[in-house]
Every structure is written in C-alpha cells, then in structure tokens.
Amino acid sequence: MRARTYYDSDTDLGVLAGRTVAVIGYGNQGCAQAQNLRDSGIRLIVGNRHDDYRERAVRDGFEVLDIDEAARAGQVVLLLIPDEVQPGVVAEQIAPGLGAGDTLVVASGYNLAFGLLELPDGIDVVMVAPRMIGEAVRDRYRHRIGYPCLVSVERDVTGTALATALAVARGIGATAAGAVVLGCLGVDQLTQPVGHRADEYRSPVLRAPHHVQAEVVGTPGGNLHVTLYTIILHAPYVYQ
C-alpha cells in the first residue's frame, strides 16, 4: 500500500482558527516557518531565549516571549530548536505549559524515536518535517512551488491530530507539492519522488546507495526517494 500524499485541497487551515501557534526557536527552520505561517494568516507567537535570533524575530515583527511563556500561550507548539537541546528544554520549559488538547509539533523524529522527550498525557504529538533547509522552505513558499515534507501522527488524543498536522504543513507551504504521511500511520513505499525530476534517479550514483540503504539497512524506499530528491533541490541553496 502506498503512503498517502496530501495537497492543499486536502487540508483545512480553519483547523488552526482560534488557536495560537507558538514557534519555539527562530533559527534555520523557525524563522522560515514562522514567516510562512504568518503569511498564511495564522496567528502565532515566537518563543526564544535571549540571543541574536530573538532580536531578529523582533525585527521581523513577531511577538517574542520566553520559551516557557510561549509554550503556555500556544495551543499548537512547534518545536524547532536543535535535537541535542530538546530533551532538557522540553522537560523544563515546554512540557509544564502544555495543556490537555494541545498539540506538540516536531520537525525531527529523533528524540521521539528514542523516547527522549518527557511529554504530558492528554496532548497530541505530530511531526511536520520539511526536507529542506529553512532558506529553501521560505523561498519555495514565496514562489508557491512547495517542497518535500514528511508528516506523521505519533499520538492522537483529540482525534484531530492529523488534521492539525496537515494544517501546519499547508501553512508552511509544504502541501503545495504534497506532504507524505508516514510514521505511525504506516511507512509505505513511494513509487515516485515528489516533484518533476524523476529522471535524476536513473543515475547509478544515486541508485547504488539507495539499494544499500533499502536492502541492507532496511530504510523504507519512500523515505529514500524523498531524501534523495531533497539533495537535488538543496543544491542551489548550498552552492549559491
């Protein structure tokens, strides 16, 4: 069975109506996603420690709070700080502010996969993971061309976790090209990469590591297609 791909027409930004989105971290992804969400008409705040990123968020016109304050004020909390600091920050500053029915959105599944995040019961936990650097997420949103993105539902207490995840994905511009639902909904093979350059995959240079990772390591082929395609899309941003 193939993984389901959702596009703009499959999602509803209204799911976020009346809810405040808190973007935690205004770095590489936080800066791009916050601006995209704002341009999509989503009400949001930014949570960040006192550093240069916080000053940039203020210059960009956002209401910026300390991380614990933002976590308390938001009903949908985007965790966009580095993986290595997430466990401590979540335990000390974010989890205490999450209430029943809130949604925690991660952009990387590492800490969830290894059980490193101490989260309260009663909240939804989802992943919305753009497979692009922040600059590309912002640039491709502005040009309405989308980019590869993986979505998963790790915990669905409210029954609306997927709808919330897809609304966030649309708000940041991911569903313009199609957001692929994987994770706990079932990791399925994708037969085509997201986008229009499937011919790139005929290269033996790309096929060889794909075969090793899929056959030896066991990584789902769909994830590999998206990852390899992302490498192609990243090139202009890395080498410009």
C-alpha positions in Angstrom: 0.0 0.0 0.0 1.3 3.4 -0.9 1.8 6.2 1.6 -0.9 8.9 1.3 0.1 12.3 -0.1 -1.9 15.3 0.9 -2.1 18.5 -1.1 -3.5 22.0 -0.4 -7.0 20.9 -1.4 -6.9 18.0 1.1 -6.2 20.3 4.1 -8.1 22.9 6.1 -6.3 25.9 7.6 -9.5 26.5 9.5 -8.4 23.8 11.9 -6.0 26.4 13.4 -8.6 29.1 13.7 -9.0 30.3 17.3 -5.7 28.6 18.2 -2.4 30.3 18.8 0.7 28.7 17.2 3.9 29.0 19.2 7.1 28.7 17.2 9.8 27.6 19.6 13.2 28.7 18.2 13.8 31.3 15.5 16.8 29.7 13.8 17.1 28.0 10.5 13.6 26.4 10.4 11.9 28.6 12.9 12.5 31.8 11.0 11.2 30.4 7.7 8.2 28.5 9.2 7.1 31.4 11.3 7.1 33.8 8.3 5.3 31.3 6.1 2.6 30.7 8.8 2.1 34.4 9.3 1.8 34.9 5.5 -0.8 32.1 5.6 -2.9 34.1 8.0 -2.1 32.0 11.1 -2.0 33.8 14.5 1.4 33.0 16.1 4.0 34.0 18.6 7.7 33.1 18.8 9.4 31.6 21.9 13.2 32.1 22.0 15.9 32.6 24.6 17.7 36.0 24.7 20.1 35.9 21.8 20.6 37.2 18.3 17.8 35.0 17.0 15.3 36.6 19.4 16.4 40.1 18.2 15.9 39.0 14.6 12.4 37.8 15.4 11.6 41.1 17.0 12.9 43.0 13.9 10.8 40.7 11.7 7.7 42.0 13.6 6.8 39.0 15.8 5.7 39.0 19.4 8.5 37.2 21.1 8.3 35.6 24.5 10.5 33.5 26.7 10.1 29.8 25.8 8.1 28.8 28.8 5.7 31.7 28.3 5.2 30.9 24.6 4.5 27.2 25.5 1.8 28.3 27.9 0.3 30.7 25.5 0.2 28.4 22.5 -2.2 25.6 21.7 -0.1 24.3 18.8 3.6 24.3 19.7 6.2 23.9 17.0 9.5 22.6 18.5 12.2 24.0 16.1 15.3 24.0 18.3 18.3 21.7 17.8 17.7 18.0 18.6 20.5 17.9 21.2 18.9 20.5 23.5 15.3 19.4 23.1 15.1 17.0 26.0 16.2 19.5 28.6 14.2 22.4 27.2 11.1 20.3 26.8 11.2 18.9 30.3 12.0 22.2 32.0 10.3 24.9 29.9 7.7 23.4 27.4 6.0 20.4 28.9 4.9 22.2 32.1 3.0 24.7 29.9 1.2 22.2 27.7 -2.5 21.6 28.5 -5.0 18.9 27.6 -5.9 19.1 23.9 -2.7 21.0 22.9 -0.5 19.8 20.0 3.2 19.4 20.0 4.7 19.5 16.5 8.3 18.3 16.0 10.3 18.7 12.8 12.6 15.8 13.6 11.7 12.4 14.8 15.0 11.5 16.5 14.1 12.4 20.1 10.6 10.8 19.8 12.0 7.6 18.3 14.4 7.2 21.2 11.9 8.2 23.9 14.0 11.2 25.0 11.1 13.7 25.3 9.1 13.7 28.6 5.6 14.8 27.5 2.4 15.0 29.5 -0.6 12.8 28.8 -3.5 14.4 27.1 -1.7 16.1 24.2 -1.4 15.3 20.5 2.1 14.7 19.2 2.8 15.0 15.5 5.7 15.5 13.1 5.8 18.0 10.2 9.3 17.7 8.8 10.3 19.7 5.7 13.1 18.0 3.9 14.7 21.4 3.0 16.8 24.0 4.8 15.0 27.0 6.1 16.0 29.3 3.4 14.6 27.0 0.8 11.4 26.5 2.8 10.9 30.3 2.7 11.9 30.8 -0.9 9.7 28.0 -2.3 6.7 29.2 -0.2 7.0 32.6 -1.7 7.1 31.1 -5.2 4.2 28.7 -4.4 6.1 25.6 -5.6 6.3 23.6 -2.4 8.9 21.1 -1.3 9.2 17.6 0.1 7.8 17.2 3.6 7.1 14.2 5.8 4.1 14.1 8.2 3.3 11.6 11.0 1.0 11.3 13.9 2.7 9.9 17.0 -0.1 10.4 19.4 -3.7 11.3 18.7 -5.7 12.1 21.8 -8.1 14.5 20.4 -8.9 12.6 17.2 -7.8 15.7 15.1 -4.1 15.3 15.2 -3.7 14.5 11.5 -5.9 17.5 10.6 -3.7 19.8 12.7 -0.5 18.4 11.3 -1.8 18.9 7.7 -3.0 22.4 8.5 0.5 23.3 9.8 2.1 21.6 6.7 -0.2 23.7 4.5 0.6 26.9 6.5 4.3 26.5 5.9 3.8 25.8 2.2 4.6 22.0 2.2 1.3 20.8 0.7 1.7 22.8 -2.4 3.9 20.0 -3.6 2.4 17.3 -1.4 3.1 16.2 2.2 3.7 12.5 2.6 2.2 10.8 5.7 4.4 8.2 7.2 5.4 7.3 10.7 2.7 5.6 12.9 0.2 5.7 10.1 2.3 3.1 8.3 5.5 3.5 6.4 4.8 2.6 2.8 6.8 2.6 -0.4 6.6 5.7 -2.6 6.9 4.9 -6.2 7.7 8.4 -7.4 9.7 11.2 -5.8 7.9 14.5 -5.0 8.4 16.9 -7.9 9.2 16.7 -11.6 12.7 15.5 -11.9 12.4 11.7 -11.5 14.9 11.3 -14.3 17.6 12.2 -11.8 17.0 8.8 -10.1 18.2 7.0 -13.2 21.8 7.9 -12.3 23.8 4.9 -11.0 25.4 7.2 -8.4 22.0 7.7 -6.7 20.7 4.2 -7.3 23.6 2.4 -5.6 23.3 4.0 -2.1 19.5 3.7 -2.4 19.9 -0.1 -2.9 22.3 -0.5 0.0 20.2 1.6 2.4 16.9 -0.1 1.4 18.2 -3.7 1.1 20.8 -3.9 3.8 19.8 -1.3 6.4 16.0 -1.6 5.8 15.1 2.0 5.4 11.7 2.4 3.7 12.1 3.2 0.0 9.7 6.1 0.2 11.9 7.9 2.7 14.9 7.4 0.5 13.1 8.8 -2.6 12.2 11.9 -0.7 15.7 12.3 0.8 17.5 11.8 -2.5 15.2 14.3 -4.2 15.8 16.7 -1.4 19.5 16.6 -2.1 18.9 17.7 -5.7 16.6 20.6 -4.5 19.1 21.7 -1.9 22.0 22.2 -4.3 21.2 25.7 -5.5 20.9 26.9 -1.9 24.1 25.2 -0.7 26.3 26.3 -3.5 25.0 29.7 -4.4 
